[in-house]
Amino acid sequence: MSNYLTDQQVEEIVDKVIKKVWEKVLMYGIVLVFAFILVSLELNKAKADDSITPTEFKEAIVEVPGKVSEFAQSEWQKTKEYQAESWADMKAQFVSTKNKLSGFFSNLNLD
């Protein structure tokens, strides 16, 4: 008698192991789906409580032009400030570059 397993015995063992693994996977899968459904329902319930009244909707719509105007003015001001800083940096770089180049050309001996 041999100490080795037959192919049929190996297949039976593998089938049993696979069956047990799938049982666990299915069990955890069902638990995860159930937890996902519960969380989704709770989030949906929380969102449903935040209903908006017609008056609040009207006020929000009326405020839009003012908010857009304030935003545009704020962006315009930021742009002007950025451009002023950018021009000042450019002028300083130009003077520095001019001095370097004039120094370079004055040191050349073209004779």
N, C-alpha and C positions, 0 to 999 in steps of 0.2 A: 504494500500500500504506500502511496506517495504522500509526501507532506505538502504538495502543491495543490492549489485550488484549480478546479476545472474552469473552462471558459464560461460555462453556464452559471457556476457559483459566483464568479466575478461579476457577471452581468446582473445577477440578482442583488448582490451587495450594492453595486453602483445604482441600480434602480431604486433601492430602498433609500440610499443617501440622497439621491436627486429628489425623491418624493418628499423627504423630510425638509430639504432646503426650500423647495417650492411652497410647502405648507407655511414655513416661517416667512418667506417673502410675501406670500399672499396675506398673511395675518398682519404684518407690518404695513403693507400697502393699504389694506382696509383701514387701519388705524390712522395712517397719514391722510387718506382721503377724507375720513370723518373729521379729523382735526382741521383740515383745510376748509371744509364746508362750514364748520362752526365759526372759524375765524372770519370767513367771508360774510356770513350772516350777521355777525356782530358789527363788522365794519359797515355793512350796508345799513344796519339799524342806526348806527351813529350818524351816518350821512343823512338819513331820512329825517332825523330830528332837527337838522339845520335848514328848515324850510325858510323861504324868503317871502315876505308879504308884498302885495302890490305896491304899497307906499314905499317900502325900502327899494324895490326895483325901480320905481319912478325917480327916487332921489339919486340912485346910482347912475341912472341914465342922464339926469340933469347935470351931475357933477363932471361928466366926461369932458365937455369942452374946456372947462376951467383947468382940469388936470392936464389935458393935452397942451394947453397954452403955457402952463407953468413948466411943464417938462421941456417944451421947445425953448423957452427963455433960459432955463437952467443950462441946457445943452449949448445954446448960443454963447452964453457967458463962459462956460468951460472952454469952448473952442477958441474964443478970443484970448483967454488967459494962456492957453497952450500955444497959440500962434505967437503971442508976445514973447513967451519964454523961448520958443523955437527960433524966432528972429534974433533975439539977443545972443543965443548960442551960436547961430550962424555968423553973426557979425564978429564975435570974438574969434571964431575959427578962421574967418577970412583974414582978419588982421594978423593972426599968428602965421597963417600960410603965406601971406604977403611978405611979412618980415623974414621968414625963412628963405623964400625964393629970392628976395632982393639981396639978402646976405650971400646966398649961393652964387648969384650972378655977379655980385660986386667982387667976390673972391676969385673969379675966373681970370686967368691971365690969357687974353686972346692975342697977345703980340706974337 
